């Protein structure tokens, strides 16, 4: 019985997080269409996931799950900009940075799913409650990751470019480049038939076991830094964004799942054991092989 109700508790918990985040992010913020801009963006993120969930569940498919998630970031950025009623430098820059990231990620993930689907969803798709929880959690991912950015975009009367915006943009560029290069190196590695049963340990992957996730964390840290001067009162709670992204990628999904699968696949492989022992999980260092 407990297992049956667990997904519903998960969905309810995700909604509660969304409500609390909407309240915090709306503190002292502007209005759009008569409601707090930040709260409107949070509500939009949840509604988009729930609407998309219906055909996804009926067709038992996850093929547009990642695409919807990435698109929601871009949609929320646009709504926040329109709701602000004016286009400040900080808001426009953050919206453009997140938009570029969202387009790139959406295309990358859509192509990956088209090539072979996503096995993580095999046990989830048949269950209404589990699949709904997964889509709802995606809304939380959008809102928490993008939290400080939404506040900054929706803010009015902000000053022009400053050191925080420049530093944040520089961090975003660094993280974006790392993520794109790492993903492209892995794509090319996997595209060679001789590498079918090998693990990648070249390029950025010789410096870090998960350089793509390092790039993801750094770019969201950049968005938080760029948005910082626009935050007020309880809005500072949205600065949990980069910590949330780090926890999500290293403790919940991402690293934990990939390392677990790799440990099983290459169990007993001395080369893989040496790679893990001598290559840091995230923070890069020059290759050191025995």
Secondary structure as UniProt FT lines:
FT   HELIX           2..25
FT   TURN            26..28
FT   STRAND          31..32
FT   TURN            33..34
FT   STRAND          35..36
FT   HELIX           37..58
FT   TURN            59..60
FT   TURN            63..64
FT   HELIX           65..84
FT   HELIX           89..116
FT   HELIX           119..121
FT   TURN            122..126
FT   HELIX           128..145
FT   HELIX           147..154
FT   HELIX           163..190
FT   HELIX           193..195
FT   TURN            196..197
FT   HELIX           203..206
FT   TURN            209..210
FT   HELIX           211..227
FT   HELIX           228..230
FT   HELIX           233..240
FT   HELIX           241..247
FT   HELIX           248..252
FT   HELIX           255..265
FT   TURN            266..268
FT   HELIX           270..278
//
